[in-house]
Amino acid sequence: MNKIVAIKDMEGVCKKIRNKVYKYLEIKVSDYEYVTLKQISSLVKKNSLGLNEDDRYLIDQEVLSNVSYIVEQMVVGFMLAQDLANGEMDCYWDDKSNDLMIL
C-alpha cells in the first residue's frame, strides 16, 4: 500500500516533479520552460486523491508517477513541435495508417 501524504508546499512539489522530468530527459529547466509550475499544479490537483480536513491535496507515489509521466509527454511533444516548426525535422500525414509520420 502506498503512503498517502498531504501537500504542504504545492510549488515545491511541482518544482521537484519538473526538475526530475527534465533531468530524466537530460535537458535544463533554464533552457526549456515547456511546462509551467501552474500547469503541473493543475495536474497534481486533478490527479490527487482528494483533500484532507485542512484542504491540502492528498497524493501517493502513484499520483506522482502519473503526473510525472504526463509532464514528460508534454515536454517531449513541445520539443518535437519546436523541432518541426524550426525545420529540423519533416513530417507528413499517412492516410493508410491515419498517423502523423515524422522523418
Helices and strands as residue ranges (DSSP letters): E 5-6, H 10-24, H 37-47, E 58-59, H 61-85, E 91-94, E 99-102
